[in-house]
């Protein structure tokens, strides 16, 4: 399995930055997990191949690029972009984004080849075949209805939390997975913003350390994701100071093979 976190922030010279304002992961250049920067950071190969978008939740930094992605491809789509999400997330998209006021309701539109967007509802704990993958929603703990995911490609299994605070059911499910190849878990704020992290249902390095004590996959690499860009350097320094074995920060734009 190949995984890449798309860039979403740019330096003064126009080059991509390691900071992350938006979230979009691409699996095998074919499936997007979240769509924050999908509309402007996907490669040409990814633009041609990605027709399945799986959403963790409906916060703007995870969906912002979806309307732009479909808009850009509208006339050339020979098959619809399939948006996979919980029923609650789909309802938010239709009510607040694809509502004819913010953006056209693409689920009602077609081009010369047929429909341009379709919704596919994901049910809690039920695996769904998506492209060449199997994707299973996992319960997480965020301020709005949200899913993490178990992503399987044959025997290769990777888990991604999306945005979350402390969890219990999630770890019960993850600890039951055999031969997990990678765990991607959020760590949004530095420790001094503990109150903000708690009220917004996010992690800090210290809170993450406590959560990883519940994880029994001692040989599995763990990658911190979704670091708030303003506090990225402080959060990384605090993670490094904790000396958590097997933990590193996922690099923006870098391809990972599992």
KAVENFEN-V118547 format. One record per residue. N is the residue number from 1. RES is the residue in three letters. SS is DSSP state (@ for helix, = for strand, . for the rest). OMEGA is omega in whole degrees, 0 to 359 (NA if undefined). Layout:
n=N res=RES ss=SS omega=OMEGA
n=N res=RES ss=SS omega=OMEGA
//
This chain:
n=1 res=UNK ss=. omega=176
n=2 res=UNK ss== omega=180
n=3 res=UNK ss== omega=178
n=4 res=UNK ss== omega=171
n=5 res=UNK ss== omega=184
n=6 res=UNK ss=. omega=174
n=7 res=UNK ss=. omega=177
n=8 res=UNK ss=. omega=185
n=9 res=UNK ss=. omega=187
n=10 res=UNK ss== omega=179
n=11 res=UNK ss=. omega=181
n=12 res=UNK ss=. omega=180
n=13 res=UNK ss=. omega=178
n=14 res=UNK ss=. omega=179
n=15 res=UNK ss=. omega=181
n=16 res=UNK ss== omega=184
n=17 res=UNK ss=. omega=173
n=18 res=UNK ss=. omega=178
n=19 res=UNK ss=. omega=187
n=20 res=UNK ss=. omega=174
n=21 res=UNK ss=. omega=184
n=22 res=UNK ss=. omega=185
n=23 res=UNK ss=. omega=171
n=24 res=UNK ss=. omega=176
n=25 res=UNK ss== omega=176
n=26 res=UNK ss== omega=179
n=27 res=UNK ss== omega=176
n=28 res=UNK ss=. omega=180
n=29 res=UNK ss=. omega=186
n=30 res=UNK ss=. omega=184
n=31 res=UNK ss== omega=177
n=32 res=UNK ss== omega=169
n=33 res=UNK ss== omega=190
n=34 res=UNK ss=. omega=191
n=35 res=UNK ss=. omega=183
n=36 res=UNK ss=. omega=182
n=37 res=UNK ss=. omega=185
n=38 res=UNK ss=@ omega=185
n=39 res=UNK ss=@ omega=182
n=40 res=UNK ss=@ omega=182
n=41 res=UNK ss=@ omega=178
n=42 res=UNK ss=. omega=175
n=43 res=UNK ss=. omega=178
n=44 res=UNK ss=@ omega=176
n=45 res=UNK ss=@ omega=179
n=46 res=UNK ss=@ omega=177
n=47 res=UNK ss=@ omega=181
n=48 res=UNK ss=@ omega=191
n=49 res=UNK ss=@ omega=185
n=50 res=UNK ss=. omega=175
n=51 res=UNK ss=. omega=176
n=52 res=UNK ss== omega=180
n=53 res=UNK ss== omega=182
n=54 res=UNK ss== omega=184
n=55 res=UNK ss=. omega=175
n=56 res=UNK ss=. omega=178
n=57 res=UNK ss=. omega=192
n=58 res=UNK ss=. omega=176
n=59 res=UNK ss=. omega=191
n=60 res=UNK ss=@ omega=183
n=61 res=UNK ss=@ omega=179
n=62 res=UNK ss=@ omega=182
n=63 res=UNK ss=@ omega=192
n=64 res=UNK ss=@ omega=184
n=65 res=UNK ss=@ omega=184
n=66 res=UNK ss=@ omega=178
n=67 res=UNK ss=@ omega=181
n=68 res=UNK ss=@ omega=179
n=69 res=UNK ss=@ omega=180
n=70 res=UNK ss=@ omega=179
n=71 res=UNK ss=@ omega=183
n=72 res=UNK ss=@ omega=184
n=73 res=UNK ss=@ omega=193
n=74 res=UNK ss=@ omega=188
n=75 res=UNK ss=@ omega=186
n=76 res=UNK ss=@ omega=181
n=77 res=UNK ss=. omega=176
n=78 res=UNK ss=. omega=171
n=79 res=UNK ss=. omega=184
n=80 res=UNK ss=. omega=166
n=81 res=UNK ss== omega=183
n=82 res=UNK ss== omega=181
n=83 res=UNK ss== omega=182
n=84 res=UNK ss== omega=182
n=85 res=UNK ss== omega=174
n=86 res=UNK ss=. omega=181
n=87 res=UNK ss=@ omega=179
n=88 res=UNK ss=@ omega=179
n=89 res=UNK ss=@ omega=178
n=90 res=UNK ss=@ omega=179
n=91 res=UNK ss=@ omega=177
n=92 res=UNK ss=@ omega=180
n=93 res=UNK ss=@ omega=182
n=94 res=UNK ss=@ omega=183
n=95 res=UNK ss=@ omega=193
n=96 res=UNK ss=@ omega=182
n=97 res=UNK ss=@ omega=182
n=98 res=UNK ss=. omega=190
n=99 res=UNK ss=. omega=181
n=100 res=UNK ss=. omega=177
n=101 res=UNK ss=. omega=176
n=102 res=UNK ss=. omega=178
n=103 res=UNK ss=. omega=179
n=104 res=UNK ss=. omega=177
n=105 res=UNK ss=. omega=186
n=106 res=UNK ss=@ omega=179
n=107 res=UNK ss=@ omega=179
n=108 res=UNK ss=@ omega=187
n=109 res=UNK ss=. omega=177
n=110 res=UNK ss== omega=169
n=111 res=UNK ss== omega=182
n=112 res=UNK ss=. omega=183
n=113 res=UNK ss=. omega=181
n=114 res=UNK ss== omega=181
n=115 res=UNK ss== omega=182
n=116 res=UNK ss=. omega=179
n=117 res=UNK ss== omega=175
n=118 res=UNK ss== omega=175
n=119 res=UNK ss== omega=174
n=120 res=UNK ss== omega=184
n=121 res=UNK ss== omega=175
n=122 res=UNK ss=. omega=181
n=123 res=UNK ss=. omega=182
n=124 res=UNK ss=. omega=174
n=125 res=UNK ss=. omega=183
n=126 res=UNK ss=. omega=179
n=127 res=UNK ss== omega=177
n=128 res=UNK ss== omega=173
n=129 res=UNK ss== omega=179
n=130 res=UNK ss== omega=189
n=131 res=UNK ss=. omega=180
n=132 res=UNK ss=. omega=184
n=133 res=UNK ss== omega=165
n=134 res=UNK ss== omega=184
n=135 res=UNK ss== omega=184
n=136 res=UNK ss== omega=177
n=137 res=UNK ss== omega=177
n=138 res=UNK ss== omega=182
n=139 res=UNK ss== omega=173
n=140 res=UNK ss=. omega=189
n=141 res=UNK ss=. omega=181
n=142 res=UNK ss=. omega=185
n=143 res=UNK ss=. omega=175
n=144 res=UNK ss=. omega=177
n=145 res=UNK ss=. omega=188
n=146 res=UNK ss=. omega=174
n=147 res=UNK ss== omega=156
n=148 res=UNK ss== omega=182
n=149 res=UNK ss== omega=163
n=150 res=UNK ss== omega=183
n=151 res=UNK ss== omega=184
n=152 res=UNK ss== omega=172
n=153 res=UNK ss== omega=189
n=154 res=UNK ss=. omega=181
n=155 res=UNK ss=. omega=181
n=156 res=UNK ss== omega=183
n=157 res=UNK ss== omega=179
n=158 res=UNK ss== omega=178
n=159 res=UNK ss== omega=179
n=160 res=UNK ss== omega=183
n=161 res=UNK ss=. omega=198
n=162 res=UNK ss=. omega=178
n=163 res=UNK ss=. omega=181
n=164 res=UNK ss=. omega=167
n=165 res=UNK ss=. omega=183
n=166 res=UNK ss=. omega=184
n=167 res=UNK ss=. omega=172
n=168 res=UNK ss=. omega=180
n=169 res=UNK ss=@ omega=179
n=170 res=UNK ss=@ omega=183
n=171 res=UNK ss=@ omega=175
n=172 res=UNK ss=@ omega=180
n=173 res=UNK ss=@ omega=182
n=174 res=UNK ss=@ omega=182
n=175 res=UNK ss=@ omega=178
n=176 res=UNK ss=. omega=182
n=177 res=UNK ss=. omega=179
n=178 res=UNK ss=. omega=174
n=179 res=UNK ss=. omega=176
n=180 res=UNK ss== omega=185
n=181 res=UNK ss== omega=180
n=182 res=UNK ss== omega=174
n=183 res=UNK ss== omega=178
n=184 res=UNK ss== omega=187
n=185 res=UNK ss== omega=187
n=186 res=UNK ss== omega=171
n=187 res=UNK ss=. omega=193
n=188 res=UNK ss=. omega=192
n=189 res=UNK ss== omega=171
n=190 res=UNK ss=. omega=186
n=191 res=UNK ss=@ omega=183
n=192 res=UNK ss=@ omega=176
n=193 res=UNK ss=@ omega=181
n=194 res=UNK ss=@ omega=182
n=195 res=UNK ss=@ omega=178
n=196 res=UNK ss=@ omega=179
n=197 res=UNK ss=@ omega=182
n=198 res=UNK ss=@ omega=183
n=199 res=UNK ss=@ omega=181
n=200 res=UNK ss=@ omega=177
n=201 res=UNK ss=. omega=176
n=202 res=UNK ss=. omega=180
n=203 res=UNK ss=. omega=165
n=204 res=UNK ss== omega=177
n=205 res=UNK ss=@ omega=180
n=206 res=UNK ss=@ omega=178
n=207 res=UNK ss=@ omega=179
n=208 res=UNK ss=@ omega=178
n=209 res=UNK ss=@ omega=178
n=210 res=UNK ss=@ omega=178
n=211 res=UNK ss=@ omega=182
n=212 res=UNK ss=@ omega=173
n=213 res=UNK ss=. omega=177
n=214 res=UNK ss=. omega=185
n=215 res=UNK ss=. omega=184
n=216 res=UNK ss=. omega=181
n=217 res=UNK ss=. omega=188
n=218 res=UNK ss=. omega=181
n=219 res=UNK ss=. omega=183
n=220 res=UNK ss=. omega=176
n=221 res=UNK ss== omega=180
n=222 res=UNK ss== omega=181
n=223 res=UNK ss== omega=175
n=224 res=UNK ss== omega=182
n=225 res=UNK ss== omega=172
n=226 res=UNK ss=. omega=175
n=227 res=UNK ss=. omega=178
n=228 res=UNK ss=. omega=190
n=229 res=UNK ss=@ omega=182
n=230 res=UNK ss=@ omega=186
n=231 res=UNK ss=@ omega=187
n=232 res=UNK ss=@ omega=185
n=233 res=UNK ss=@ omega=179
n=234 res=UNK ss=@ omega=180
n=235 res=UNK ss=@ omega=179
n=236 res=UNK ss=@ omega=180
n=237 res=UNK ss=@ omega=180
n=238 res=UNK ss=@ omega=176
n=239 res=UNK ss=@ omega=180
n=240 res=UNK ss=@ omega=181
n=241 res=UNK ss=@ omega=179
n=242 res=UNK ss=@ omega=177
n=243 res=UNK ss=. omega=181
n=244 res=UNK ss=. omega=184
n=245 res=UNK ss=. omega=176
n=246 res=UNK ss=. omega=182
n=247 res=UNK ss== omega=170
n=248 res=UNK ss== omega=179
n=249 res=UNK ss== omega=179
n=250 res=UNK ss=. omega=182
n=251 res=UNK ss=. omega=178
n=252 res=UNK ss=. omega=175
n=253 res=UNK ss=. omega=183
n=254 res=UNK ss=. omega=175
n=255 res=UNK ss== omega=176
n=256 res=UNK ss== omega=178
n=257 res=UNK ss== omega=180
n=258 res=UNK ss=. omega=NA
//
